[in-house]
Amino acid sequence: MVSAPRLQELRRCPRNRVSWPVTVQAGNRSIQGETLDVGPRGAKLRLDERLQEGDLATLRFTPPQGRAVDVHAIVWRSDVDRPAFFFIGAVPAFLQPLH
């Protein structure tokens, strides 16, 4: 049996698969979820509520190695219950490339 070749990561800044609690503040909604992956320019989250592309939000990440940090973002793409966010403005150092 031949396995399919693995797709090459095409992002300039690859994301890291991590599972951290995250709270999304979008308008008057506060949605609890978890990260699927995080990178220096964006993140993909698992949420129970759907957000629309273009929605502005504040993401509050709670990584295991530190205190909660807020990041402003926009919903870049929405795949059923897994929106991809693009960060806007300054990004905390802990979200910079992980090695």
C-alpha positions in Angstrom: 0.0 0.0 0.0 1.4 3.4 -1.0 0.7 6.4 1.3 -0.1 9.8 -0.1 2.8 12.3 0.0 2.5 14.7 2.8 1.6 18.2 1.7 4.4 20.8 2.2 3.7 23.6 4.6 3.3 26.7 2.3 3.0 29.4 5.0 5.8 31.8 5.4 5.5 31.4 9.2 4.3 27.8 9.9 1.9 27.3 12.8 2.5 25.1 15.8 -0.1 22.6 16.9 -1.0 23.5 20.5 -4.1 23.1 22.6 -4.6 26.1 24.8 -7.8 27.5 26.3 -9.0 30.6 24.4 -11.8 33.1 24.9 -13.1 35.0 21.9 -14.8 38.3 22.4 -16.7 39.2 19.2 -19.2 42.0 19.5 -21.3 41.3 22.6 -20.5 37.5 22.5 -17.9 35.7 24.6 -17.1 32.3 23.2 -14.9 29.6 25.0 -12.8 27.4 22.8 -9.3 25.9 22.3 -6.5 26.5 19.9 -5.8 23.9 17.2 -2.7 25.7 16.0 -1.0 29.0 16.5 1.6 31.0 14.7 3.1 34.5 14.7 0.4 35.8 12.3 -2.7 33.8 13.1 -4.4 30.9 14.8 -7.1 28.3 14.1 -9.5 27.6 16.9 -12.2 25.1 17.8 -15.3 26.9 18.8 -18.9 25.9 19.5 -20.3 29.0 17.7 -19.8 30.1 14.2 -18.3 33.4 13.3 -18.5 35.2 10.0 -15.5 36.1 7.8 -14.5 39.6 8.5 -15.7 39.6 12.1 -13.3 41.5 14.5 -12.5 39.8 17.7 -10.2 39.8 20.7 -8.6 36.5 21.5 -7.5 35.8 25.0 -5.0 33.0 25.0 -4.1 31.1 28.2 -0.9 29.2 27.5 0.5 26.8 30.1 3.7 28.7 30.5 2.3 32.1 31.4 -0.6 34.4 32.1 -3.5 35.2 29.7 -2.7 37.5 26.8 -5.1 39.4 24.5 -4.6 39.6 20.8 -6.8 41.6 18.3 -7.7 39.6 15.2 -10.1 39.2 12.3 -11.8 36.1 11.1 -9.9 35.4 8.0 -11.7 32.1 7.0 -14.4 30.1 8.6 -14.6 26.3 8.2 -17.8 25.1 9.9 -16.8 25.4 13.6 -13.1 26.1 13.0 -12.4 29.7 12.2 -8.9 30.9 11.1 -7.9 34.2 12.6 -5.4 36.7 11.3 -3.7 38.8 14.0 -4.0 42.6 13.8 -1.3 44.8 15.5 1.3 43.8 18.0 1.7 40.1 18.7 3.1 38.9 22.0 6.6 37.3 22.0 5.2 33.9 23.0 3.3 33.7 19.8 6.4 34.2 17.7 7.9 31.1 16.1 8.2 28.3 18.6 11.3 26.0 18.3 
